Amino acid sequence: MARYTGPKTKIARKFGEAIFGEDKSFEKRNYPPGQHGNNRRRGKKSEYAIQLAEKQKAKYTYGILERQFRGLFKKATAATGITGEVLLQLCESRLDNVVYRMGISPSRPGARQLVSHRHITVNGELVNIPSYQLKAGDVVGVREKSKSLDAIQSSLSNNSTVYEWITWNNEKKEGTYVSVPGRVQIPENINEQFIVELYSK
């Protein structure tokens, strides 16, 4: 299964924010990577460079490779609504992302692994496809045999984030994807308009 497995702190430093979640190495060196770090003279970025960086940031944030991301953009273009907003909503509706948002895993790569290793159910059925698109009303749960896993228990006990578009029942270890989130409900610092402009060239 294709996914990015390279150095994460380096990528986070490139974008100037911890896009992969909490990162102690990034906190120590939150300036761009490279031999001269902060002292390097950086010329004004071109419009294309800014748009490309925004697309790369979105891809790394959600753990999606180019081909899949382009496919999501095509879907977003064909759908009704603002293309950039729909694109982010499609990213948020992925099963691995919702597992992460529910707090079942502390990171998206971890959520992706839980899904791939058959620990997650959707409406009572096992689903092992991280890119599975959820619909409003779908119930996402932890498989019965996996409820006692230390990694899941630990993640849930440390999770305090609440999203209006998701409900979670800790006793049953399941939650409902209540509705597609609006743009204001998506906390990611991504300028989706730049991505739309890049792909529209």
Disulfide bonds with the S-S distance in Angstrom:
none
